Amino acid sequence: MIYNSDESGSYDYICGVAAREFRARPLEFTRLRIPPQSYAVFEHADHVSAIASAWKAIWERGLVGFQALDGPAFERYGEQFDGRTGLSGVEIWIPVTP
């Protein structure tokens, strides 16, 4: 997940899982609440090593007709994703105006 981005191109990047509530957690874990919002969702069918190219294409050409909002953007690895081969099942979610 990418969040806390700024004009200079800096951002924070974390790996996360969905949780309904935040009870006790290890001190090294961070909590991030994501408010309900609209997203443009892009499927990445290539090898995960090419994900940077997918992000670049989205920011350069993929958001035609949408305006990106300031908020967390993330990669969602679905059940189809094969961690051994790095193939299939990745979506890129960008918050946009509805």
C-alpha positions as CSV (number, residue, x, y, z in Angstrom):
1,M,0.0,0.0,0.0
2,I,1.2,3.5,-0.8
3,Y,0.2,6.3,1.5
4,N,1.5,9.6,2.8
5,S,2.7,10.7,-0.6
6,D,3.9,14.2,-1.3
7,E,4.8,16.5,-4.1
8,S,8.4,15.5,-4.2
9,G,7.5,11.9,-4.9
10,S,8.2,10.5,-1.5
11,Y,5.7,8.0,0.1
12,D,5.3,5.3,2.7
13,Y,4.9,1.7,1.5
14,I,3.5,-1.0,3.7
15,C,2.2,-4.5,3.4
16,G,-1.2,-5.0,5.0
17,V,-4.2,-7.2,5.6
18,A,-7.8,-6.2,6.0
19,A,-9.0,-6.2,9.7
20,R,-12.4,-5.4,11.0
21,E,-11.1,-4.1,14.3
22,F,-7.7,-3.2,15.8
23,R,-7.4,-4.9,19.2
24,A,-4.0,-5.8,20.7
25,R,-1.2,-5.8,18.1
26,P,2.6,-6.2,18.1
27,L,4.4,-2.9,18.6
28,E,6.1,-3.2,15.3
29,F,2.7,-3.2,13.4
30,T,1.1,-0.1,12.1
31,R,-2.6,0.6,11.8
32,L,-4.0,2.4,8.9
33,R,-7.7,3.1,8.5
34,I,-8.9,3.5,4.9
35,P,-12.2,5.4,4.6
36,P,-14.8,4.2,2.0
37,Q,-14.2,5.8,-1.3
38,S,-14.3,5.1,-5.1
39,Y,-11.4,3.4,-6.8
40,A,-10.3,2.8,-10.4
41,V,-9.1,-0.9,-10.4
42,F,-6.5,-2.1,-12.9
43,E,-5.7,-5.8,-13.4
44,H,-2.0,-6.7,-13.7
45,A,-1.7,-10.1,-15.5
46,D,2.1,-10.1,-16.1
47,H,4.7,-11.3,-13.7
48,V,4.9,-9.4,-10.4
49,S,8.4,-8.2,-11.3
50,A,6.7,-5.9,-13.9
51,I,4.4,-4.2,-11.4
52,A,6.4,-1.0,-11.5
53,S,5.8,-0.7,-15.2
54,A,2.1,-1.2,-14.6
55,W,2.0,1.6,-12.0
56,K,3.9,3.9,-14.4
57,A,1.4,3.2,-17.2
58,I,-1.6,3.9,-14.9
59,W,-0.2,7.3,-13.8
60,E,0.8,8.3,-17.3
61,R,-2.2,7.0,-19.4
62,G,-4.6,4.9,-17.3
63,L,-6.6,7.5,-15.4
64,V,-8.1,9.2,-18.5
65,G,-11.5,10.4,-17.4
66,F,-10.7,10.1,-13.7
67,Q,-9.1,12.4,-11.2
68,A,-6.9,10.6,-8.6
69,L,-7.6,11.5,-5.0
70,D,-5.1,12.0,-2.2
71,G,-5.4,8.7,-0.3
72,P,-4.0,5.2,-0.1
73,A,-3.4,3.3,-3.3
74,F,-2.7,-0.3,-3.2
75,E,-1.9,-3.6,-4.8
76,R,-4.4,-6.4,-4.0
77,Y,-3.1,-10.0,-4.4
78,G,-6.1,-12.3,-4.8
79,E,-6.5,-16.0,-4.3
80,Q,-5.3,-16.6,-7.9
81,F,-1.9,-15.0,-7.3
82,D,0.8,-17.7,-7.2
83,G,3.6,-16.6,-4.8
84,R,5.9,-19.3,-6.1
85,T,5.7,-18.2,-9.8
86,G,4.8,-14.5,-9.3
87,L,2.0,-14.8,-11.8
88,S,-1.7,-13.9,-11.9
89,G,-4.2,-12.3,-9.6
90,V,-2.8,-8.7,-8.9
91,E,-5.0,-5.7,-9.0
92,I,-3.9,-2.0,-8.6
93,W,-6.4,0.2,-6.8
94,I,-6.2,4.0,-7.2
95,P,-8.6,6.3,-5.2
96,V,-10.6,8.5,-7.7
97,T,-13.5,10.9,-7.7
98,P,-16.8,9.1,-8.3
